[in-house]
Structures are given as C-alpha cells and as structure tokens.
C-alpha cells in the first residue's frame, strides 16, 4: 500500500516534524520542542522551550532560529499548535522564554570582531 505523503516527499531519517514558523518538514532532532505551561510567579500562560523533549503535554516544534520564531509569533502559531484558547488579538500567552532560549543559541557575529 502506498503512503499518503505524496511522490515529492523525500524520506528523512528518523521521526519528522513540521516547524510551526516556516512550515518546513525536518528531522525531529533538528527542531526545538516547545510546550505550554504557566509562569511560576504570575500564573500567566507561557510557552516553554523543551530541548530534551521530555516535558509532559502537547508540544510543538520549531527551528531554533530567530527567523522561524518571528514567523511563528507573527502567524500566531503557538496557541494554535498547542491548542490553547486565546483572547481577542491573541493576548495572554507569553513566548518570552522561547525567545530568550533562541537568542542564547544565536551566535552574535560582531562578538568576535575587536
């Protein structure tokens, strides 16, 4: 029986996931998993990075780049992918921890210039 993936689907090694930012398929190990939780100090809903992929609950995957992060925020992909109810305008869900994590992974090209 043939797969429903289509003839143009190239086989990737291991599990494959779709980035919620750029919508490109990639090997799971190349993507950052994020999960929904709550901020321990304010109790507000927050999206947390889950680099180990072991946190409980529904997760979404994203390339660990600022470009994909920005696309996901602009498209309001986090609440949709994590199936979270949002108020008008998508207010209430903080993605700051993911932004900080992705920024920490990004190498600043001007840092090595003296």
C-alpha positions in Angstrom: 0.0 0.0 0.0 1.3 3.4 -0.9 1.9 6.2 1.6 -0.3 9.3 1.6 2.8 11.5 1.9 2.9 12.1 -1.9 5.5 11.4 -4.5 7.6 14.5 -3.7 8.1 13.6 -0.1 11.7 12.8 0.5 12.4 10.3 3.2 14.2 11.9 6.2 16.0 9.7 8.7 14.0 9.1 11.9 10.9 11.0 13.1 9.8 14.0 11.0 8.1 17.1 12.4 6.9 20.4 10.9 8.2 23.7 12.1 5.4 26.0 13.2 7.3 29.0 12.0 8.4 28.2 8.4 6.1 25.2 8.0 9.0 23.1 6.6 9.4 19.5 7.5 12.6 18.5 9.2 14.0 15.7 11.3 12.8 15.9 14.9 16.4 16.2 16.2 16.9 19.5 14.2 13.9 21.2 15.8 13.2 22.7 19.3 10.2 21.3 21.1 8.1 23.8 23.0 5.3 23.2 25.5 2.6 25.3 27.2 2.8 25.9 30.9 2.3 28.7 33.4 4.7 31.2 34.8 5.5 30.2 38.4 5.5 33.9 39.6 2.5 35.3 37.8 0.4 32.2 36.9 0.1 33.5 33.3 0.2 31.1 30.4 3.7 30.7 29.0 5.4 28.8 26.2 8.5 27.0 27.5 11.4 25.6 25.5 11.7 21.8 25.9 15.1 21.0 24.4 15.1 17.5 25.9 11.7 16.7 24.5 10.6 15.1 27.8 8.1 17.6 29.2 4.6 16.3 29.6 1.7 17.5 27.5 1.1 18.7 23.9 4.2 20.1 22.2 5.0 21.9 19.0 8.3 22.1 17.1 10.2 25.0 15.7 13.6 25.6 14.1 15.8 27.2 16.8 16.3 30.3 14.8 15.1 33.9 15.3 13.6 33.8 11.8 11.3 30.9 12.5 10.5 32.2 16.0 9.4 35.6 14.5 7.3 33.8 11.8 5.6 31.7 14.4 4.8 34.8 16.5 3.5 36.8 13.5 1.3 33.9 12.4 0.0 33.3 15.9 1.1 29.7 15.6 2.0 29.0 19.2 -1.6 29.0 20.6 -2.9 27.2 17.5 -0.3 24.4 17.6 -0.5 24.0 21.3 -4.4 24.1 21.2 -4.7 26.9 23.7 -7.7 29.2 23.9 -6.8 32.8 23.3 -8.5 36.1 24.0 -9.1 38.7 21.3 -5.9 39.5 19.4 -4.0 36.5 20.8 -3.2 38.3 24.1 -2.3 36.4 27.2 0.3 33.9 26.0 3.9 34.8 26.6 6.6 33.3 24.4 9.4 35.2 26.1 11.2 32.1 27.4 11.4 30.7 23.9 12.6 34.0 22.6 15.4 34.1 25.2 16.4 30.5 24.6 16.6 31.0 20.8 18.6 34.3 21.3 21.0 32.4 23.6 21.6 29.9 20.8 22.2 32.5 18.2 25.9 33.4 17.8 26.5 37.2 17.6 28.7 37.7 14.6 30.0 41.1 15.9 31.2 39.5 19.2 34.4 38.2 17.6 35.4 41.5 16.0 37.7 43.6 18.1 
